[in-house]
Amino acid sequence: MDMKKICHMTTVHGRYDTRIFIKECRSLALSGYDVTLLVADGKGGEQTDGTFIQDVGRPKNRINRVLFFTRKLYKEALRQQAECYHFHDPELMLTGYLLTKKGKKVIYDIHENVGEQIMIKEYIPLILRKIVAGVYDRIESFFCKRFDALLVPQPSMQKRFIELNPKTYLVENFPWSNNAEIVKDVSTSPDKIICFHAGSLNEDRGLINMVNAFEHLPPHFKLYLGGAIEESTMSKCENLPGWRNVLFFGKIPFDEVQDIYKKTSIGLILYNNVGQYYLSYAVKLFEYMSHGIPVIMPDFGEWVQFNQENKCGINVDPTNSKAVAEAIKYLTENPKESEMLGMNGVRAIHEKYSWDYAKGRLLKCYEYI
């Protein structure tokens, strides 16, 4: 295969984003493509894992990013003279459309149902959210019909977007799995029960639910949290009784997250039933499973059927702190069942949820393009 130049673009995500860089860019580079990733973080350029990362600078705020940095990214994208452009943010839809007008092949990687997520954005006045969501859906529909391909991470999203564009590929957020990931440091488990959650941390994604559960647990039950927390939310958390059991690390590098997984007893996903959080194909879920960690997950939406099929954890009402605490106690008091649930997760990853399967669909999309 002649080396084809591909340009990934994001103004929102970090340069080492798990889906964009670790999985997609790295997989494409290993498959023989010439890969460049355009980012807007102010950290400069670098070459790593077969990908050249080009930085267009760091915006001051969200408005500055949308109004000015999308234009900067577009100019840099043209300078790259790639054969195919692959973008990851809704605010780059116009950028992608302009690139199609220049005769470029363009892929839109739709990470989430933005219309549904708008309905839970607190910075948008409640009375306006439905109107904003409706306008957004119309704009999204217009652009999606005009791109060469769409990628989505959820089966239910594929059903929706394939009606707009028949070249809609399902590329799930499955983990980059290998045998080393399931080796756990069980020596830490007898005297310290570690529950871990790394990633986006806010109320809708279950932050308060997690902290509240630890109000009902003794001190040797620890909740490890990694990620950014807004100042107002942090103040609220620090005043909760359960915070005494929390170790907050802030943002953690990918490799360090993997090390903590090896010591983790239980994985927590306690999303509220809002927006698109009824969907079960969360990155966090598959990361827990790949490391042999039993998962406490919601009792609504697709989560129930997923657990019935894979038997990798316990479904519980995320807002019922006592029920969550009891589920944590149950798994620690029944180590054989906890281990069985963890191994069920590992087996499911290797049999049907490994990145190898999703990567095949990613490469198929590029072969089409």
C-alpha atoms as one frame of an Amber mdcrd trajectory, in Angstrom:
protein
   0.000   0.000   0.000   1.321   3.457  -0.908   1.599   5.585   2.212  -1.466
   7.843   2.311  -1.435  11.038   4.367  -4.200  11.341   6.963  -4.906  14.365
   9.127  -6.884  13.979  12.370  -8.224  17.205  13.864  -9.496  18.267  17.293
  -9.765  21.544  19.176 -11.500  20.004  22.197  -9.706  16.762  23.089  -6.221
  16.311  24.504  -3.385  15.174  22.266  -3.213  11.772  23.966  -6.963  11.171
  23.922  -7.649   7.447  24.226  -9.949   7.140  21.206  -8.239   9.637  18.933
  -4.536   9.117  19.554  -3.999   5.861  21.417  -6.441   3.796  19.375  -7.146
   5.422  16.011  -3.969   7.345  15.162  -1.704   4.606  16.466  -3.643   1.877
  14.625  -3.551   3.818  11.367   0.179   4.499  11.706   0.860   0.805  12.378
  -1.186  -0.002   9.252   1.126   2.088   7.078  -0.628   5.457   6.916   1.200
   8.769   7.300  -0.678  10.268  10.268  -0.768  13.853  11.542  -2.897  15.011
  14.476  -3.840  18.684  14.757  -4.557  19.842  18.331  -5.095  23.119  20.194
  -3.395  22.786  23.570  -0.380  25.123  23.428   2.113  22.313  24.124   3.935
  22.470  20.789   4.609  19.829  18.172   6.070  16.374  18.611   6.514  13.035
  16.887   5.395   9.968  18.848   4.070   6.455  18.143   4.188   7.037  14.400
   2.082  10.206  14.609   3.200  13.801  14.125   1.296  16.099  16.485   0.935
  19.694  15.282  -0.269  22.303  17.774  -2.103  25.487  16.685  -1.948  27.125
  20.125  -4.201  27.189  23.160  -7.481  29.164  23.142  -8.323  31.384  26.127
 -11.867  30.052  26.504 -14.677  28.192  24.707 -15.830  31.249  22.709 -12.270
  32.061  21.637 -11.816  28.434  20.583 -14.961  28.299  18.457 -14.602  31.740
  16.846 -10.870  31.822  16.137  -9.173  28.478  16.598 -11.426  26.566  14.219
 -10.189  29.015  11.553  -6.560  28.489  12.608  -7.059  24.748  12.453  -8.591
  24.996   8.980  -5.597  26.936   7.671  -3.199  24.421   9.188  -5.261  21.552
   7.763  -4.924  22.978   4.253  -1.192  23.385   4.767  -0.912  19.699   5.586
  -2.197  18.743   2.105  -3.535  15.421   3.380  -5.619  13.082   1.245  -8.116
  12.423   4.015  -9.227  14.524   7.005 -10.757  12.960  10.117 -12.247  15.356
  12.691 -13.654  14.723  16.161 -15.554  17.801  17.377 -18.994  19.198  16.452
 -17.519  22.703  16.232 -15.361  21.482  13.315 -18.315  20.484  11.116 -17.996
  23.681   9.069 -14.237  23.108   8.808 -14.874  19.601   7.519 -17.464  20.854
   5.052 -15.076  23.501   3.686 -12.449  20.791   3.196 -14.929  18.748   1.122
 -15.354  21.854  -1.064 -11.599  21.726  -1.644 -11.988  18.182  -2.974 -10.751
  16.484   0.210 -12.096  13.242   1.677 -13.592  13.931   5.107 -14.616  11.633
   7.985 -16.626  12.889  10.967 -16.027  10.878  14.152 -19.164  11.494  16.257
 -18.212  10.708  19.851 -21.603  11.304  21.440 -25.253  12.215  20.846 -24.714
  15.962  21.162 -28.411  16.806  20.809 -29.185  14.706  23.884 -26.211  16.090
  25.799 -27.325  19.686  25.142 -30.395  18.952  27.253 -28.184  18.584  30.351
 -25.787  21.495  29.753 -26.154  23.764  32.767 -24.537  26.752  31.019 -27.506
  26.823  28.611 -30.672  28.240  30.223 -33.202  25.452  30.752 -35.907  27.240
  28.744 -33.601  27.366  25.692 -32.161  23.847  25.738 -34.858  22.178  23.651
 -34.658  24.936  21.036 -30.849  24.791  20.929 -30.933  20.983  20.668 -33.428
  21.151  17.794 -31.368  23.721  15.886 -28.212  21.690  16.472 -29.839  18.492
  15.144 -30.796  20.289  11.902 -27.284  21.660  11.441 -25.752  18.266  12.178
 -28.078  16.552   9.708 -27.120  19.021   6.961 -23.391  18.434   7.365 -23.466
  14.682   8.038 -25.106  14.036   4.665 -22.154  15.702   2.947 -19.189  13.904
   4.500 -17.543  10.864   2.933 -18.064   8.761   6.060 -19.232   8.937   9.666
 -17.877   6.979  12.631 -19.903   6.320  15.797 -19.032   4.396  19.003 -22.510
   3.087  19.907 -24.739   0.615  17.993 -27.829   2.740  18.698 -26.045   5.782
  17.268 -25.292   3.881  14.059 -28.999   3.167  13.604 -29.712   6.891  13.770
 -26.874   8.270  11.650 -27.010   5.650   8.913 -30.320   7.249   7.904 -28.394
  10.477   7.233 -25.348   8.865   5.649 -25.223   5.208   4.504 -21.441   5.243
   5.022 -21.771   5.236   8.821 -19.295   2.858  10.464 -19.528   1.494  14.008
 -16.106   1.867  15.669 -16.615   1.139  19.356 -14.495   2.354  22.268 -13.213
  -1.135  22.967  -9.911  -1.378  24.905  -6.553  -2.088  23.352  -6.402  -5.480
  25.033  -3.453  -7.696  25.878  -2.773 -10.359  28.481  -0.621  -8.063  30.611
  -3.634  -5.866  31.383  -5.360  -8.516  33.471  -2.473  -9.056  35.927  -3.687
  -7.583  39.231  -1.716  -6.746  42.365  -4.041  -8.724  44.628  -1.622  -8.340
  47.545  -3.140  -4.928  48.264  -6.741  -6.165  48.470  -6.967  -7.740  51.973
  -6.286  -4.535  53.915  -7.449  -1.900  51.420 -10.507  -2.049  49.154  -9.918
   0.269  46.222 -12.735   1.556  44.039 -11.431   3.580  41.097 -12.817   5.977
  38.514 -10.648   7.991  36.127 -11.928  10.334  33.445 -14.498  13.124  33.257
 -15.772  13.887  36.762 -19.050  15.748  37.236 -22.448  15.207  38.818 -24.129
  13.769  35.710 -21.291  11.252  35.364 -21.885  10.058  38.919 -19.276  11.930
  40.954 -21.620  12.832  43.814 -23.195   9.362  43.680 -19.777   7.763  44.147
 -18.743   9.989  47.042 -22.083   9.554  48.821 -21.732   5.764  48.787 -18.553
   5.994  50.872 -20.429   7.684  53.698 -21.687   4.191  54.501 -18.320   2.411
  54.278 -15.448   2.058  56.788 -12.125   3.922  56.332 -10.244   1.048  54.642
 -12.634   1.306  51.686 -10.994   3.877  49.431 -12.332   5.728  46.397  -9.567
   6.730  43.995 -10.551   9.529  41.600  -8.537  10.742  38.635  -9.568  13.649
  36.415 -10.536  17.305  36.515 -13.278  18.584  38.841 -14.750  22.075  38.536
 -14.131  24.300  41.556 -17.809  24.594  42.554 -18.298  20.821  42.306 -15.115
  20.184  44.283 -16.361  22.421  47.107 -19.590  20.426  47.191 -17.709  17.117
  47.281 -15.343  18.183  50.061 -18.344  18.906  52.301 -19.784  15.427  51.869
 -19.123  12.850  54.634 -17.962  10.271  52.097 -15.066  12.501  50.978 -13.033
  11.262  53.973 -12.508   8.003  52.075 -11.488   9.686  48.798  -7.999  10.009
  47.338  -8.163  12.612  44.552  -5.241  12.538  42.096  -6.301  15.166  39.559
  -5.487  14.312  35.953  -3.483  11.090  35.681  -1.326  10.061  32.693  -2.573
   7.032  30.757   0.249   4.735  31.932  -0.379   5.591  35.594  -4.093   4.870
  35.171  -3.181   1.394  33.920  -0.992   0.839  37.003  -3.824   1.800  39.369
  -6.199  -0.562  37.538  -3.919  -3.444  38.559  -4.606  -2.594  42.225  -8.321
  -1.870  41.819 -10.849  -4.098  43.581 -14.065  -2.683  42.108 -14.919  -0.385
  39.195 -17.678   2.202  39.580 -19.939   3.619  36.867 -22.742   5.519  38.599
 -24.013   7.840  35.864 -27.302   9.647  36.372 -30.120   8.732  33.979 -29.797
  11.894  31.865 -28.650  12.702  28.342 -27.032   9.732  26.619 -25.907   7.982
  29.798 -28.465   5.223  29.307 -26.033   3.837  26.693 -23.789   1.076  27.975
 -20.798   1.184  25.610 -18.728   3.451  27.864 -14.937   3.488  27.596 -14.738
   3.105  31.363 -16.783  -0.099  31.326 -14.502  -1.818  28.835 -11.373  -0.644
  30.656 -12.606  -2.227  33.888 -13.505  -5.442  32.111 -10.148  -5.710  30.334
  -8.399  -5.567  33.712 -10.591  -8.226  35.323 -12.361  -5.711  37.587 -16.014
  -6.358  38.566 -18.214  -3.364  37.805 -21.006  -1.707  39.759 -23.137  -0.077
  37.066 -26.570   1.569  36.581 -29.859  -0.312  36.679 -31.408   1.561  33.724
 -31.139   1.720  29.944 -28.777  -0.611  28.084 -26.742  -1.328  31.212 -29.140
  -4.014  32.426 -29.113  -6.059  29.221 -25.350  -5.660  28.844 -24.759  -7.121
  32.295 -27.276  -9.903  31.721 -25.337 -10.916  28.609 -21.826 -10.625  30.067
 -22.283 -11.146  33.839 -19.419  -8.801  34.679 -20.864  -6.873  37.627 -23.884
  -5.677  39.600 -26.651  -3.314  38.488 -27.771  -0.830  41.138 -29.664   2.453
  41.446 -26.777   4.991  41.194 -28.626   7.547  43.317 -29.208   5.105  46.203
 -25.974   5.532  48.169 -26.802   2.777  50.657 -27.543   0.308  47.842 -24.234
   1.173  46.168 -22.374   0.719  49.457 -24.065  -2.654  49.986 -23.030  -3.745
  46.486 -19.416  -2.782  47.265 -19.552  -4.715  50.536 -21.098  -7.727  48.808
 -18.282  -7.955  46.266 -15.609  -7.643  48.954 -17.278 -10.241  51.194 -17.686
 -12.688  48.303 -14.220 -12.758  46.685 -14.876 -15.871  44.588 -17.958 -14.314
  42.977 -16.107 -11.021  42.540 -13.273 -12.834  40.784 -15.740 -14.726  38.588
 -17.413 -11.483  37.489 -14.009  -9.986  36.715 -12.929 -12.999  34.665 -16.256
 -12.949  32.805 -15.390  -9.406  31.798 -11.924 -10.414  30.598 -13.393 -13.266
  28.572 -15.966 -10.970  26.965 -13.241  -8.482  26.021 -11.143 -11.118  24.308
 -14.115 -12.742  22.583 -16.065  -9.715  21.345 -15.076  -6.335  22.815 -11.377
  -6.019  21.943 -10.097  -3.024  19.973  -8.927  -5.509  17.326 -12.563  -5.897
  16.235 -13.300  -2.148  16.177  -9.977  -1.457  14.463 -11.011  -3.709  11.587
 -14.041  -1.490  10.927 -11.883   1.647  11.173  -9.497   0.284   8.538 -12.419
  -0.811   6.376 -13.705   2.774   6.407 -10.310   4.051   5.287 -10.081   1.460
   2.544 -13.441   2.746   1.265 -12.296   6.371   1.457
